[in-house]
Amino acid sequence: MNKPAAIWMFLLIGLLTVAVYFPGLSGDYMFDDTSNLLNNKALDVESLAAHELASAAFSSHAGTLQRPVSMLSFALNRYFFGIDPYSHKVVNLLIHLLTGYGLFILSRLLLRSYRQYRDPQFSPAIATWLPMVVAGLWLIHPLNLTSVLYILQRMTRLAALFRVFCLCLYVVARRRMLTGRHGLSWILAGLLQFGGLAILSKENGALLPLFMLVIEMTLFRFRNAAGATDKTITAFFLLTVALPAVMVTLLLVFRPETFLNYSGRGFTLSERLLTEGRVLVFYLKMIIMPSIQELGLYHDDFSISRGLLDPPATLYSLLFLGGLLLLALLMLGRRPLISLGIFWFFIGHSLESSIFPLEIAHEHRNYLADYGILLALSSALAQAPLRRLAPVIQTAMPLVFMLLLSYTTWLRSEQWSDNINHAVYEALHHPQSHRAVFAAGRIYARLALEGQPDAEALAFEHLASASRLDQTGIIADVTMVKLGYLLNRSPDPAWFKTILHKLANYPVTPSDISSLQDLADCLGETCKVPD
């Protein structure tokens, strides 16, 4: 396949991406979209005046830096196209397509550099079509759907977009430096501009120097045009990677409460680290063999590992991940593209799947990390000693895999097109997820209030189940109380006892406070809560 043909094929994959995502564009706000976007009055800018835009940009309570670039994009989205979720999802899809194109360019640069500096015998034909395959698989992969159709995750997409642009600039700059031309200013400009935009979109933009490091380590090996160690590049990584790593380590040692406050979580630091081993293996499984039954918006049903053998899969997962890292180290000399892909995956998860007290699992954490695994697998297939079967397997396998991924993504997109069907489907396949079950209960509650008699029993059934699954939070219990009053049905006294028990014995979360506020707003009107 020549270069123009590969480009046209990639454009066709872009159209395929639009087609499989099109049903989901008609979906609604969901999960944290409501509290962070729909009910955020600061995003209702009436003009493009600086003070209004600044107020909107810093209206988020998520993240240390408040993610002003992402919030500004939501404000502009609402200003030009209104509050309807459709336009927000369309913009999200456009960002996804642009990021996919950036990964296509980055893949071409990486393959060109690999062929020039690591393996001159590498097939030019493979170097031409492999970027199209890797970027195409990433674009239509169902694991990335949550990041596109879940509106709030534009934060993740923008951070990924700016990182990819910066990495393209880094590879171009290093190629210039290896021909004796100046390139450091390009690297610094990219890091300050695109890197700054990435970190102001979402905090994981700070991982950018680590992605640069793994590209340097696998492809350019810290060399200059003469083949000696490039002191400038070495100093660059000492300042951008080593120094920050030392500072963060010191902060964690002497002020651990700054980042490691687990008081509001149902697990400890050690339990989170043990559990994340199983989570990463789950992510890898979903990248290679995505299952529509296991994929979902909510993964709060992921059980906590209480020890190395509790459950035994904890130890097996950690051994597997250790073996994968060892493989990456062993492949540095022989198959650096495989090493690059594996290290890329781990770097992509080094912030959100490590020591910090975040929730256990979310699909959107793979949005850029999964590119590494797709690159490693595709390059391994491309370089496999298949002899006569090589043309058939190397062409047929990516095509079949792409069609299977497209079909799975389209099915998920269809589910996301309607909030009722989506909620019911999530609860069906994640019956131990209190969020999924609660979302279904809330949907049935709305239908019951709209006069559908069959929905009333289903609403209370799902809400009661959500209350049992969520042993610390009161949102499901308060919802049952409000629904009972709204339906002129006497609330069960046990609901109030459960609320009081949870408030008395567990830390009060922002969700609990919001629930109590809802109940307070209802007092004196519909709700006649006992003293």
C-alpha positions as CSV (number, residue, x, y, z in Angstrom):
1,M,0.0,0.0,0.0
2,N,1.5,3.4,-1.0
3,K,1.3,6.5,1.1
4,P,-1.7,8.2,-0.7
5,A,-3.7,4.9,-0.5
6,A,-2.9,4.7,3.3
7,I,-4.1,8.3,3.8
8,W,-7.4,7.6,1.9
9,M,-7.9,4.4,3.9
10,F,-7.5,6.4,7.1
11,L,-10.1,8.9,5.9
12,L,-12.5,6.1,5.2
13,I,-11.8,4.8,8.8
14,G,-12.7,8.4,10.0
15,L,-16.0,8.1,8.2
16,L,-16.6,4.7,9.7
17,T,-15.9,6.2,13.1
18,V,-18.6,8.9,12.5
19,A,-21.0,6.2,11.4
20,V,-20.6,4.0,14.4
21,Y,-20.8,6.9,16.8
22,F,-23.8,8.6,15.1
23,P,-26.6,6.8,17.1
24,G,-25.0,7.8,20.4
25,L,-25.0,11.5,19.6
26,S,-28.7,11.7,20.4
27,G,-28.1,10.6,24.0
28,D,-28.6,12.8,27.0
29,Y,-26.5,14.1,29.9
30,M,-25.6,11.4,32.4
31,F,-23.7,10.7,35.6
32,D,-21.6,13.7,36.6
33,D,-22.6,15.7,33.5
34,T,-25.6,17.0,35.5
35,S,-23.8,18.4,38.5
36,N,-20.7,19.6,36.7
37,L,-22.3,21.0,33.4
38,L,-26.0,21.1,33.3
39,N,-26.5,22.7,36.7
40,N,-23.4,24.9,36.4
41,K,-24.8,28.4,35.9
42,A,-21.4,29.9,35.4
43,L,-21.3,28.3,32.0
44,D,-24.3,30.3,30.8
45,V,-22.2,33.2,29.5
46,E,-24.2,36.0,27.9
47,S,-21.3,37.5,26.0
48,L,-17.6,36.8,25.2
49,A,-16.4,39.3,27.8
50,A,-13.2,38.4,29.5
51,H,-14.7,38.4,33.0
52,E,-17.6,36.0,32.0
53,L,-15.2,33.6,30.2
54,A,-12.9,33.7,33.2
55,S,-15.7,32.9,35.6
56,A,-16.8,30.0,33.4
57,A,-13.3,28.7,33.0
58,F,-12.7,28.4,36.8
59,S,-16.2,27.2,37.7
60,S,-15.1,23.5,38.2
61,H,-14.2,22.0,41.5
62,A,-12.6,19.0,39.8
63,G,-8.8,18.8,40.0
64,T,-6.2,21.0,41.6
65,L,-6.1,23.5,38.7
66,Q,-9.9,23.5,38.1
67,R,-9.3,22.5,34.4
68,P,-10.0,25.9,32.9
69,V,-9.4,25.0,29.3
70,S,-12.0,22.2,29.4
71,M,-14.5,24.4,31.2
72,L,-14.0,27.2,28.8
73,S,-14.7,24.9,25.9
74,F,-18.0,23.9,27.6
75,A,-19.0,27.6,28.0
76,L,-18.2,28.4,24.4
77,N,-20.1,25.2,23.3
78,R,-23.2,26.4,25.2
79,Y,-22.8,30.0,24.0
80,F,-22.7,29.1,20.3
81,F,-24.9,26.0,20.2
82,G,-27.0,26.1,23.3
83,I,-27.4,23.6,26.2
84,D,-28.7,20.7,24.2
85,P,-26.4,17.7,24.7
86,Y,-26.3,16.9,21.0
87,S,-23.9,19.7,20.1
88,H,-21.7,18.8,23.0
89,K,-21.4,15.2,21.8
90,V,-20.7,16.3,18.2
91,V,-17.9,18.5,19.4
92,N,-16.6,15.6,21.5
93,L,-16.6,13.4,18.4
94,L,-14.7,16.1,16.4
95,I,-12.1,16.2,19.1
96,H,-11.8,12.4,19.0
97,L,-11.4,12.5,15.2
98,L,-8.7,15.2,15.5
99,T,-6.9,13.2,18.1
100,G,-7.0,10.1,16.0
101,Y,-5.5,12.1,13.1
102,G,-2.8,13.3,15.4
103,L,-2.1,9.7,16.4
104,F,-1.9,8.8,12.7
105,I,0.7,11.5,12.2
106,L,2.6,10.5,15.3
107,S,2.6,6.8,14.3
108,R,4.0,7.7,10.9
109,L,6.8,9.7,12.6
110,L,7.5,6.9,15.0
111,L,7.7,4.3,12.2
112,R,9.8,6.5,10.1
113,S,12.2,7.0,13.0
114,Y,12.3,3.4,13.8
115,R,13.2,2.4,10.3
116,Q,15.8,5.1,10.0
117,Y,17.5,4.8,13.4
118,R,16.8,1.2,14.7
119,D,16.0,-1.1,11.8
120,P,16.9,0.0,8.2
121,Q,15.7,-3.4,6.9
122,F,12.1,-2.7,8.2
123,S,9.7,-3.0,5.3
124,P,8.7,0.4,3.7
125,A,5.3,-1.0,2.9
126,I,4.6,-1.9,6.6
127,A,5.9,1.5,7.7
128,T,3.3,3.0,5.4
129,W,0.2,1.0,6.4
130,L,0.9,0.3,10.0
131,P,0.2,3.9,11.2
132,M,-3.2,3.7,9.5
133,V,-4.0,0.4,11.2
134,V,-3.0,1.5,14.7
135,A,-4.7,4.9,14.6
136,G,-7.8,3.4,12.9
137,L,-8.1,0.7,15.6
138,W,-7.8,3.4,18.2
139,L,-10.5,5.6,16.6
140,I,-13.2,2.9,16.5
141,H,-12.2,1.0,19.7
142,P,-15.3,0.5,21.9
143,L,-13.2,1.1,25.1
144,N,-12.9,4.8,24.0
145,L,-16.6,5.3,23.6
146,T,-17.2,6.4,27.2
147,S,-14.6,9.2,26.7
148,V,-16.5,10.4,23.6
149,L,-20.2,10.1,24.5
150,Y,-19.8,11.0,28.2
151,I,-19.8,14.7,27.8
152,L,-17.7,15.6,30.9
153,Q,-14.8,13.5,29.6
154,R,-14.0,16.2,27.1
155,M,-11.4,17.0,29.8
156,T,-9.7,13.6,29.0
157,R,-10.0,14.1,25.3
158,L,-8.5,17.6,25.2
159,A,-5.6,16.6,27.5
160,A,-4.9,13.7,25.1
161,L,-5.2,15.9,22.0
162,F,-2.7,18.4,23.2
163,R,-0.3,15.7,24.3
164,V,-0.4,14.0,20.9
165,F,0.3,17.3,19.1
166,C,3.2,17.9,21.5
167,L,4.6,14.5,21.0
168,C,4.5,14.9,17.2
169,L,6.5,18.1,17.6
170,Y,9.0,16.3,19.9
171,V,9.7,13.6,17.3
172,V,10.1,16.1,14.5
173,A,12.5,18.1,16.7
174,R,14.6,15.1,17.6
175,R,14.8,14.1,14.0
176,R,16.1,17.6,13.2
177,M,18.7,17.3,16.0
178,L,19.9,14.0,14.7
179,T,20.7,15.7,11.4
180,G,22.7,18.4,13.1
181,R,19.9,21.1,13.1
182,H,18.5,22.9,16.0
183,G,15.4,21.3,17.6
184,L,15.5,22.0,21.3
185,S,13.5,25.3,20.9
186,W,10.8,23.2,19.2
187,I,10.6,20.8,22.1
188,L,10.4,23.6,24.7
189,A,7.8,25.5,22.7
190,G,5.7,22.4,22.4
191,L,6.0,21.6,26.0
192,L,5.1,25.1,27.2
193,Q,2.2,25.6,24.7
194,F,0.6,22.2,24.1
195,G,1.8,20.8,27.4
196,G,0.4,23.8,29.2
197,L,-3.0,23.4,27.5
198,A,-3.0,19.7,28.3
199,I,-2.4,20.1,32.0
200,L,-5.0,22.9,32.1
201,S,-7.5,20.5,30.5
202,K,-6.9,17.7,33.0
203,E,-4.1,17.0,35.4
204,N,-2.8,13.9,33.6
205,G,-1.4,16.3,31.0
206,A,1.6,16.4,33.4
207,L,2.6,12.9,32.1
208,L,3.7,14.4,28.8
209,P,7.5,14.4,29.7
210,L,7.2,10.7,30.5
211,F,5.7,9.9,27.1
212,M,8.6,11.9,25.6
213,L,11.0,9.8,27.7
214,V,9.7,6.5,26.5
215,I,10.0,7.6,22.9
216,E,13.5,8.8,23.5
217,M,14.5,5.6,25.3
218,T,13.2,3.2,22.7
219,L,13.9,5.1,19.4
220,F,16.5,7.9,19.7
221,R,18.4,6.5,22.8
222,F,19.7,10.0,23.9
223,R,22.0,10.2,20.8
224,N,23.1,13.3,18.9
225,A,24.1,13.6,15.2
226,A,27.6,12.2,15.9
227,G,26.2,9.1,17.7
228,A,27.3,10.2,21.2
229,T,25.2,10.9,24.2
230,D,23.3,14.2,23.7
231,K,23.9,16.2,26.9
232,T,21.2,18.7,26.0
233,I,18.5,16.0,25.8
234,T,19.8,14.3,29.0
235,A,19.6,17.6,30.8
236,F,16.1,18.2,29.5
237,F,14.9,14.9,31.0
238,L,16.7,15.5,34.3
239,L,14.8,18.8,34.6
240,T,11.4,17.6,33.4
241,V,11.3,14.0,34.7
242,A,13.9,13.3,37.4
243,L,13.6,16.6,39.3
244,P,9.8,16.6,39.5
245,A,9.9,12.9,40.5
246,V,12.3,13.7,43.4
247,M,10.1,16.6,44.5
248,V,6.9,14.6,44.4
249,T,8.6,11.8,46.3
250,L,9.8,14.2,49.0
251,L,6.3,15.6,49.3
252,L,4.7,12.2,49.6
253,V,7.3,11.3,52.3
254,F,7.0,14.5,54.4
255,R,3.4,15.6,53.6
256,P,1.6,12.4,52.5
257,E,-1.8,13.9,53.6
258,T,-1.5,16.3,50.7
259,F,-2.2,13.6,48.1
260,L,-3.0,10.5,50.0
261,N,-6.1,11.3,52.0
262,Y,-8.1,8.0,51.9
263,S,-10.6,9.0,54.7
264,G,-13.5,9.2,52.2
265,R,-12.8,5.9,50.5
266,G,-13.8,2.4,51.4
267,F,-10.3,1.1,50.8
268,T,-6.7,1.9,52.0
269,L,-3.6,2.8,50.0
270,S,-2.3,-0.8,50.0
271,E,-5.7,-2.2,49.0
272,R,-5.9,0.2,46.1
273,L,-2.5,-0.7,44.8
274,L,-3.4,-4.4,45.1
275,T,-6.7,-3.9,43.3
276,E,-5.2,-1.8,40.5
277,G,-3.2,-4.8,39.4
278,R,-6.4,-6.6,38.6
279,V,-7.9,-3.4,37.1
280,L,-5.0,-3.0,34.7
281,V,-5.3,-6.7,33.6
282,F,-9.0,-6.0,33.1
283,Y,-8.2,-3.0,30.9
284,L,-5.7,-5.1,28.9
285,K,-8.4,-7.7,28.3
286,M,-10.9,-5.0,27.2
287,I,-8.3,-3.6,24.7
288,I,-7.6,-7.0,23.2
289,M,-10.9,-8.7,23.6
290,P,-13.6,-6.1,24.4
291,S,-16.8,-7.6,25.8
292,I,-20.0,-5.5,25.5
293,Q,-21.3,-7.2,28.6
294,E,-18.3,-6.1,30.7
295,L,-17.9,-2.6,29.3
296,G,-19.9,0.1,30.9
297,L,-20.1,3.6,32.3
298,Y,-19.9,2.4,35.9
299,H,-17.3,0.1,37.3
300,D,-17.9,0.6,41.0
301,D,-18.7,-3.1,41.2
302,F,-15.0,-4.0,40.9
303,S,-14.2,-5.9,44.2
304,I,-11.4,-4.6,46.4
305,S,-8.3,-6.8,46.9
306,R,-7.8,-7.1,50.6
307,G,-4.5,-9.1,50.3
308,L,-2.3,-10.8,47.8
309,L,-4.5,-13.9,47.8
310,D,-7.8,-12.2,48.6
311,P,-8.7,-12.9,45.8
312,P,-6.0,-15.1,44.3
313,A,-6.3,-13.2,41.0
314,T,-4.5,-10.3,42.8
315,L,-1.2,-12.1,42.9
316,Y,-1.7,-13.6,39.4
317,S,-2.3,-10.1,38.0
318,L,0.7,-8.5,39.6
319,L,2.9,-11.4,38.4
320,F,1.5,-10.9,34.9
321,L,2.1,-7.2,34.9
322,G,5.6,-7.7,36.2
323,G,6.2,-10.2,33.3
324,L,4.9,-7.7,30.9
325,L,7.3,-5.0,32.1
326,L,10.1,-7.5,32.0
327,L,9.2,-8.3,28.4
328,A,9.3,-4.6,27.5
329,L,12.8,-4.3,29.0
330,L,14.0,-7.4,27.1
331,M,12.5,-6.1,23.8
332,L,14.3,-2.8,24.0
333,G,17.1,-3.9,21.7
334,R,15.3,-6.4,19.5
335,R,11.7,-5.0,19.1
336,P,11.7,-1.4,20.5
337,L,8.2,-0.7,19.1
338,I,6.8,-3.4,21.4
339,S,8.7,-1.9,24.3
340,L,7.4,1.5,23.4
341,G,3.8,0.3,23.3
342,I,4.0,-1.5,26.7
343,F,5.8,1.3,28.5
344,W,3.3,3.8,26.9
345,F,0.4,1.8,28.4
346,F,1.9,1.9,31.9
347,I,2.8,5.6,31.7
348,G,-0.8,6.3,30.7
349,H,-2.0,4.7,33.9
350,S,0.8,5.9,36.2
351,L,-1.3,8.8,37.7
352,E,-4.9,7.5,37.8
353,S,-4.2,3.9,38.5
354,S,-1.5,4.2,41.1
355,I,-1.3,5.5,44.7
356,F,-3.7,8.4,44.5
357,P,-7.1,8.0,46.2
358,L,-9.2,8.1,43.1
359,E,-12.1,5.7,42.3
360,I,-11.0,2.2,41.4
361,A,-11.8,1.9,37.7
362,H,-13.0,4.0,34.8
363,E,-12.9,3.3,31.1
364,H,-11.8,6.8,30.2
365,R,-8.5,6.3,31.9
366,N,-7.5,4.2,28.8
367,Y,-8.2,6.9,26.3
368,L,-4.6,7.5,25.3
369,A,-3.0,4.5,27.2
370,D,-4.7,1.9,24.9
371,Y,-2.8,3.3,21.9
372,G,0.4,1.8,23.3
373,I,-1.1,-1.7,23.4
374,L,-2.5,-1.4,19.9
375,L,0.9,-0.2,18.7
376,A,2.7,-3.1,20.4
377,L,0.3,-5.7,19.1
378,S,0.2,-4.3,15.5
379,S,4.0,-4.0,15.3
380,A,4.4,-7.6,16.7
381,L,2.1,-8.9,14.0
382,A,3.8,-6.9,11.3
383,Q,7.2,-8.2,12.3
384,A,6.2,-11.8,13.0
385,P,8.1,-14.5,10.9
386,L,4.9,-15.6,9.0
387,R,6.6,-16.3,5.7
388,R,4.2,-17.2,3.0
389,L,1.1,-16.5,5.1
390,A,2.3,-13.0,6.1
391,P,0.4,-11.0,3.4
392,V,-2.9,-12.7,4.2
393,I,-2.6,-12.6,8.0
394,Q,-1.1,-9.2,8.2
395,T,-3.9,-7.8,6.1
396,A,-6.8,-9.9,7.1
397,M,-6.3,-9.9,10.9
398,P,-6.3,-6.1,11.3
399,L,-9.3,-5.8,8.9
400,V,-11.3,-8.4,10.8
401,F,-10.4,-6.9,14.2
402,M,-11.4,-3.5,13.0
403,L,-14.8,-4.7,11.8
404,L,-15.4,-6.5,15.1
405,L,-14.4,-3.4,17.1
406,S,-16.7,-1.2,14.8
407,Y,-19.6,-3.5,15.4
408,T,-19.1,-3.5,19.2
409,T,-18.8,0.3,19.3
410,W,-21.9,0.7,17.2
411,L,-23.9,-1.6,19.6
412,R,-22.7,0.5,22.5
413,S,-23.5,3.7,20.7
414,E,-27.0,2.4,20.1
415,Q,-27.4,1.8,23.8
416,W,-26.2,5.3,24.7
417,S,-28.7,6.8,22.3
418,D,-31.5,6.5,24.8
419,N,-31.1,7.0,28.5
420,I,-33.8,4.5,29.5
421,N,-32.4,1.7,27.5
422,H,-28.9,2.6,28.5
423,A,-29.8,2.6,32.2
424,V,-31.6,-0.7,32.0
425,Y,-28.7,-2.3,30.1
426,E,-26.1,-1.1,32.6
427,A,-28.1,-2.4,35.5
428,L,-28.6,-5.7,33.7
429,H,-24.9,-6.3,33.1
430,H,-23.6,-4.7,36.2
431,P,-26.0,-5.9,38.9
432,Q,-23.4,-5.3,41.7
433,S,-22.8,-1.7,40.7
434,H,-24.9,0.6,43.0
435,R,-24.5,3.4,40.5
436,A,-25.8,1.4,37.6
437,V,-28.7,0.0,39.6
438,F,-29.5,3.5,41.1
439,A,-29.5,5.0,37.6
440,A,-32.0,2.4,36.4
441,G,-34.1,3.1,39.6
442,R,-34.1,6.8,38.9
443,I,-35.2,6.2,35.3
444,Y,-38.1,4.0,36.5
445,A,-39.0,6.6,39.1
446,R,-39.3,9.3,36.4
447,L,-41.5,6.9,34.3
448,A,-43.7,6.3,37.4
449,L,-44.1,10.0,38.0
450,E,-45.1,10.3,34.3
451,G,-48.0,7.9,35.0
452,Q,-46.6,4.5,34.0
453,P,-48.0,2.2,36.7
454,D,-45.7,-0.7,36.0
455,A,-42.6,1.5,36.6
456,E,-43.4,2.2,40.2
457,A,-42.6,-1.2,41.6
458,L,-39.5,-1.4,39.4
459,A,-38.3,2.0,40.7
460,F,-38.5,1.0,44.4
461,E,-37.0,-2.4,43.6
462,H,-33.9,-0.9,41.9
463,L,-33.6,1.9,44.5
464,A,-33.8,-0.6,47.4
465,S,-31.1,-2.8,45.7
466,A,-28.9,0.3,45.1
467,S,-29.3,1.1,48.8
468,R,-28.1,-2.3,49.8
469,L,-25.2,-2.2,47.4
470,D,-24.1,1.2,48.6
471,Q,-23.6,0.5,52.3
472,T,-22.3,4.0,53.1
473,G,-24.2,6.5,50.8
474,I,-27.8,7.8,51.3
475,I,-28.7,8.9,47.7
476,A,-30.8,5.8,47.0
477,D,-32.6,6.0,50.3
478,V,-33.4,9.7,50.0
479,T,-34.6,9.1,46.5
480,M,-37.0,6.4,47.8
481,V,-38.3,8.9,50.4
482,K,-38.9,11.6,47.9
483,L,-40.5,9.2,45.4
484,G,-42.8,7.9,48.1
485,Y,-44.1,11.4,48.9
486,L,-44.4,12.4,45.2
487,L,-46.5,9.3,44.6
488,N,-48.6,9.9,47.7
489,R,-47.3,6.7,49.2
490,S,-46.3,6.6,52.9
491,P,-42.5,6.2,53.2
492,D,-41.3,3.1,55.0
493,P,-39.9,4.1,58.4
494,A,-36.9,1.7,57.7
495,W,-35.8,4.2,55.0
496,F,-35.2,6.9,57.6
497,K,-33.5,4.5,59.9
498,T,-31.1,3.5,57.1
499,I,-30.4,7.1,56.3
500,L,-29.6,7.9,60.0
501,H,-27.5,4.8,60.4
502,K,-25.3,5.6,57.3
503,L,-24.9,9.3,58.3
504,A,-23.9,8.3,61.9
505,N,-21.4,5.5,60.9
506,Y,-19.7,6.6,57.7
507,P,-18.0,9.7,56.3
508,V,-20.4,12.2,54.7
509,T,-19.7,12.6,51.0
510,P,-20.6,15.4,48.6
511,S,-23.3,13.1,47.2
512,D,-24.8,12.7,50.7
513,I,-24.8,16.5,51.2
514,S,-26.5,16.9,47.8
515,S,-29.1,14.3,48.8
516,L,-29.8,16.0,52.1
517,Q,-30.2,19.3,50.3
518,D,-32.7,17.8,47.9
519,L,-34.6,16.5,50.9
520,A,-34.5,19.9,52.6
521,D,-35.8,21.6,49.5
522,C,-38.7,19.2,49.5
523,L,-39.6,19.9,53.2
524,G,-42.7,22.1,53.7
525,E,-44.0,21.2,50.3
526,T,-44.4,17.6,49.3
527,C,-42.2,15.9,51.8
528,K,-43.4,15.5,55.4
529,V,-40.3,14.0,56.9
530,P,-40.7,13.1,60.7
531,D,-38.7,15.2,63.1
